[in-house]
Amino acid sequence: MGPSQASFFLRQPAGGSALGVISRVLTMLAGAALLVVGLMFSLLAVGIVLVTGLLLFLYVKWRTRHLRKHLREQQAAHAQHAGAGDPNVSGLVIEGEVLAAEYDTPASEATPRLDHR
């Protein structure tokens, strides 16, 4: 770029700064248009990912339906077999910790609690 070309790009218009305002407005409009186009493409990409994920989930669920049915039958057979040995077993298991000193003794014989005041 020669000196005459550089001065052409740096030269201010003779009529004032009207071209500068128009240039700034056009730049803002172009930026807003690029933002809208980028948002449209990102929404399209998110939609494609969601639909692909849903289709993949449904495909795996469909392909494993026989396996799930077999496991349910096996679990039912196991529960039926386990319940046949002991008539008192209900199949309900509750895990937890019991404090023997507090729950095994009647309330009248329980140790008094200390009051922290």
C-alpha positions in Angstrom: 0.0 0.0 0.0 1.5 3.3 -1.1 1.3 6.7 0.7 -1.6 7.8 -1.5 -3.6 4.7 -0.7 -3.0 5.0 3.1 -4.2 8.6 3.0 -7.3 7.6 1.1 -8.4 5.2 4.0 -7.5 7.7 6.7 -9.0 10.8 5.2 -12.1 12.3 6.9 -15.1 13.2 4.7 -15.4 16.9 3.9 -19.0 17.1 4.8 -18.5 16.2 8.5 -18.9 13.0 10.4 -22.1 11.7 8.7 -20.2 8.8 7.1 -18.8 7.9 10.5 -22.2 7.6 12.1 -23.6 5.5 9.2 -20.5 3.3 9.4 -21.0 2.7 13.1 -24.7 2.0 12.6 -23.9 -0.5 9.8 -21.3 -2.1 12.0 -23.7 -2.5 14.8 -26.4 -4.0 12.5 -23.8 -6.4 11.0 -22.8 -7.5 14.5 -26.4 -8.0 15.5 -27.1 -10.0 12.4 -24.1 -12.2 13.1 -25.3 -12.7 16.7 -28.7 -13.8 15.4 -27.3 -16.1 12.8 -25.0 -17.6 15.5 -27.9 -18.1 17.9 -29.9 -19.8 15.1 -27.1 -22.2 14.4 -26.5 -23.0 18.1 -30.2 -23.7 18.6 -30.1 -26.0 15.6 -27.1 -27.8 17.0 -28.7 -28.2 20.4 -31.9 -29.6 18.8 -29.9 -32.1 16.7 -28.0 -33.2 19.8 -31.2 -33.6 21.8 -33.0 -35.6 19.1 -30.0 -37.8 18.5 -29.7 -38.5 22.2 -33.4 -39.3 22.5 -33.2 -41.7 19.5 -30.1 -43.4 20.9 -31.8 -43.8 24.3 -34.9 -45.3 22.7 -32.8 -47.6 20.5 -30.9 -48.9 23.6 -34.1 -49.3 25.5 -35.7 -51.2 22.6 -32.7 -53.5 22.1 -32.5 -54.4 25.8 -36.2 -55.1 26.4 -35.7 -58.9 26.3 -32.9 -58.6 28.9 -35.0 -56.5 31.2 -37.9 -59.0 30.9 -35.5 -61.9 31.7 -34.1 -60.1 34.7 -37.6 -59.4 36.1 -38.6 -63.0 35.6 -35.4 -64.1 37.3 -36.0 -61.7 40.2 -39.6 -63.0 40.7 -38.4 -66.6 40.6 -35.7 -65.8 43.2 -38.2 -64.0 45.5 -40.6 -66.9 45.1 -37.9 -69.4 45.9 -36.6 -67.5 48.9 -40.1 -67.0 50.4 -40.9 -70.8 50.2 -38.3 -71.7 52.8 -39.4 -69.6 55.7 -43.1 -68.5 56.0 -42.2 -65.7 58.4 -40.0 -63.9 55.8 -41.8 -61.1 54.1 -39.0 -60.0 51.8 -38.8 -56.5 53.3 -35.4 -55.6 54.5 -34.9 -52.5 56.6 -31.3 -51.6 57.5 -30.4 -49.4 60.4 -28.7 -49.2 63.7 -30.6 -49.8 67.0 -29.2 -48.6 70.2 -29.9 -51.5 72.5 -29.6 -49.6 75.8 -32.2 -47.1 74.7 -34.7 -49.3 73.0 -34.4 -52.7 74.9 -35.1 -51.3 78.3 -38.6 -50.1 79.4 -38.9 -46.3 79.8 -39.1 -46.5 83.5 -35.7 -48.2 83.8 -33.9 -46.1 81.3 -31.0 -44.0 82.4 -31.9 -40.4 83.0 -30.7 -37.8 80.5 -28.5 -34.9 81.5 -30.0 -31.5 80.9 -27.5 -29.1 79.3 -28.7 -25.6 80.2 
